[in-house]
Amino acid sequence: MAIRINDTIPDIKVSTDVGDFNMHDWIGDSWAILFSHPKDFTPVCTTEFSAVAKLENDWKVRNTKVLGVSVDSVEDHKKWKKDIEAYGSHKAFFPIISDIDLVVSKAFDMLPSEAYLPDGRTPNDTATVRSVFIIGPDKKLKLSMTYPMTVGRNFAEVLRALDALQLSTNKGIATPADWQVGKDVIIPATVTDEEAESKFGSFEKALPYLRKVNIG
């Protein structure tokens, strides 16, 4: 069954290279990024894990935990982390789930229920396990993105989307196309002009239904 925006994520007990835990307990009161990979020791995925590691401080200031998923064993994850750290010159501080039973991949609808790992498999056998999930402290899915194996993920965009989600959650606004921190935001259509002025002060009405304001 597909997991959709605003669904509560399944509280799966997972095995990782740093130990076992339940996902809800691990998230706690934080935001979380779950990012998945079809196989260890693959070139694009190695660059992505390195990029996530180098953003350690960016995740911390946003009260966000990061959690990798790869369809290989814990022992492989431990060995792969050495390559990740060598490539990116930064410690891979986050856990990586060992999803050899495909429980996480299937629960997050990255693979069909009948999927299995064949002998001598290649990344093509789990190609759709190439997703990013942003999860709120309420354990609900806020955003998901899925990439093909040939396109490395843009974690600057993941950070931008995370910033937009946190701002919209805290301030009750929406963000326009290509929004960046500090730029104008959108007042939701459900808020009347009177309510908007009381809450935000003066605002720009670009169209009758499109009102913009800068909240810093």
N, C-alpha and C positions, 0 to 999 in steps of 0.2 A: 504494500500500500504506500502511495506517495506521501511524503511529508511536505506540507505546504507552509507558506508564510503564516506566522502566528500559531502554528501547531506547537504543542509542547514536544520537545525532542524525547525520544525513548531513553529511559534511565538504564542504560546497558552497563553491565560490569565488564570492564575491558582489561586486557593484559598489555602492559607497556614495558619499555626498556628500563623504566624506573619503578616498576611495581604495578600492582593491580588496584583498581578503584572503580567506583560507580561514577558515571558521568555527572549526575546532578550534584553529588557531593564534591566532586572536583571543581565544578564551576563555582559553587558557593554563591557569594554575592557579587561576583565579577561578571563582566562580559566575557565571551569566549569566541575564539576562532578555531574551527575544525577544518583542516585542509588535508585532502586525501591524494594518494599517489598509488599507481598500479603496480609498482615494483621497486625494490631497492636497487641501488647501483645503476641507475639510469641517468643519462646526462642532463636532460631538462629538469628532472626532479631534484637532482643534486644542486643545481643553481638556485632552485626555488627554496629549498630548505635553508641554504646559505643566506638567501635574502631575508627570510623570516628571522633567522638567528641574529643578523646584524641590526634588525629593528627592535631588539630587546627593550631598549629604553622607551621607544615609542609605544610599545604595548603596555609597559608599566604605567606611564603617565595617563593612559586611557583606562586604567583598571581592567585590563584585558589579558586573559590567559590564552595561550596558543597550544594546540594539540594536533600533532600529525597523525595520519593514518596511512599505513602501507600494508599491502597484502603479502607480507612476508613475516618471518619469525622474529622474535625478540633478539635472538643472537645475531641475526643478520642486521637488525636495526643498530645494535651496539657497534658492529663493525662498520656499517655505513656512516655512522656519525663521525668516525675518524676522517673519512673522505670529505664529508660536509664541512667539518671544521678546518681541514687543510685547504679546501678550496676558498672558503669565505673568510678565513683568519678570524673566526669568532666562534665561541663555544655554542654548540647546539643545546641550549638550556631546556628545551621543551620535551615532553614525553612524546613517544611515537607508539601508537597502538599497533599491536600485532593482530591483523585481521585475517589470519590464514583460514579461519572458518567462515569468513565473509559475512559475519553477523552485522557488523557496522555498515558495510557496503550495501547490504540488502535493506537494513532498517532505514537508511537514508536514501533509498531508492536509486542508488548508483548502479546496481546490478539487479537483474530479474531474480525472482525467487528460485528459479531452477538452475541458476549459475553455479559452477563448481570450478575448482582449479585442476586442470588436466596435468598429467605428467609432462615434464619438459616444457611447461608453459612459457609464454613470452608476455611482455606488457600488453600486446594486442588482446590477450584473453580477458584482461580487466581494464580495457582502455577507458571506459567511462568513469573509472574511479579517479577523477581529475576535477574535483569540486572544492569550492570554498563555502563554508557555512558560517554566518555570523549569528551568534546566539546571545540573547539578553540574560540579565540576572534572573529573570522570571522563568528561565529555561525554555523560552519560546524561540522558534526560528524567526529571525528578522530579515535575512537576506541569503540568497544562494546564487552561486555562479559556477558554471561548468565549462571547462576548456578541453580542446582536443590535445592529444599528446605532443603535437608539433609546436604548440604556442605556449611559451612560458607566461606564467601569470604575472600581472602587474600589481605588486603589493602596495605601491603608492595609491592605486585606485582602491584597494581594500581598506587602507587607512582613511582615505577620503570618504568612502561609504560608511565606515565606522564612525567617523566624526559627525557625518550627517545624521546617522541613526541616533547617536547619543544626544545631539542637539535637538532633534525633533522630539525625542522622548522627554527631555527635560524642559523644553520651552514651548511645546505644542505648536510647532511650525512645520513647514515643508521646505525643501530646498530645490532650486531650479536646476536646469541642465548645466553641467560643468561647474557647479558650485564649489567654492573653496572657502576655508575658514576665514571669517572676517567679512565675507561678501554678503550682499543682500539675500534675505530669505523670503519665503512666500507665506502669507497669512492664509490659513486654510479657508475654503469656501464656507465651512460650517460656522465660522466666526463672523458675526455681523460687523458692519463698519463701526458702530458704537462700541461694541465689545473690543474691537481691534484698537481703537483710539484709546480706550481706557487701559488696555493691557500694554500696548506698545508705543503709544504717543502718535505723532504724525507718521503717515505712511504714503507711499506713492501708489496711485491707482493707474497701472499701465493699461488695463482693460477693465470693464465692469466686474469681471470675475478673477482678475489677476492683480493682487495687491502685494507690493513689495515693501520691505522694511529692513533696516540694518540694526541688528541687536548686538553688534560688536563681536 
